[in-house]
Amino acid sequence: MTGRRLTLAEVRKLPAAIDVPTAAAALGVSRSTAYEAIRIGTFPVPVITVMSKKVVVTAALIALLEGGGNDALAS
């Protein structure tokens, strides 16, 4: 994923589960910020571990983006 922020329209086109860097781009934060939030339990949407890989549920990410309040990681 590139370093630019994804639009809600772009997020809606993503698969049902996405990697953390893609979710970070949708939230407008760095991948390191996203991984740190996952580590300390403050990532704002569910994260599932599949084998050893972390994936984010896209529907939950869309719901968060539609409802606003996605700047929880910005601080």
C-alpha positions in Angstrom: 0.0 0.0 0.0 1.2 3.5 -0.7 1.7 6.2 1.9 -1.5 8.1 0.8 -4.8 8.0 2.7 -7.5 5.9 1.1 -10.9 7.4 0.5 -14.1 5.7 1.8 -15.0 4.8 -1.8 -11.7 3.0 -2.2 -12.1 1.2 1.2 -15.6 0.0 0.1 -13.9 -1.8 -2.9 -11.5 -3.7 -0.7 -11.8 -7.4 0.1 -13.6 -8.5 3.3 -10.3 -8.6 5.3 -7.3 -6.4 4.7 -3.7 -6.2 6.0 -2.8 -3.7 8.7 -0.9 -1.3 6.3 -4.0 -0.9 4.2 -6.2 -0.3 7.2 -3.6 2.3 8.4 -3.9 4.1 5.1 -7.7 4.2 5.4 -7.3 5.7 8.9 -4.7 8.1 7.8 -2.0 6.8 10.2 1.4 5.2 9.7 1.7 1.4 9.7 3.9 1.6 12.8 1.2 3.6 14.6 -1.4 1.0 13.6 0.7 -1.9 14.8 1.4 -0.1 18.1 -2.4 0.5 18.6 -3.0 -3.2 17.9 -0.3 -4.2 20.4 -1.7 -2.1 23.2 -5.3 -2.9 22.4 -6.5 0.6 21.2 -6.9 -0.1 17.4 -10.5 1.1 16.7 -11.7 -1.9 14.7 -11.4 -5.7 15.2 -8.1 -7.3 14.2 -8.0 -11.1 13.6 -4.8 -13.2 13.6 -4.8 -15.7 10.8 -1.9 -18.0 11.2 0.7 -15.4 12.2 -0.7 -12.5 10.1 -2.9 -9.7 11.5 -5.9 -8.8 9.3 -8.6 -6.2 9.7 -12.3 -6.7 9.1 -13.1 -4.3 6.3 -16.8 -4.0 7.2 -15.9 -2.7 10.6 -13.4 -0.2 9.1 -16.1 1.1 6.8 -18.6 1.4 9.7 -16.0 3.4 11.6 -15.2 5.7 8.7 -18.9 6.3 7.9 -19.6 7.2 11.6 -16.6 9.4 11.9 -14.3 9.5 15.0 -11.5 7.8 13.2 -8.9 10.2 14.6 -8.6 8.1 17.7 -5.1 7.0 16.5 -3.9 10.5 15.6 -2.9 11.5 19.1 
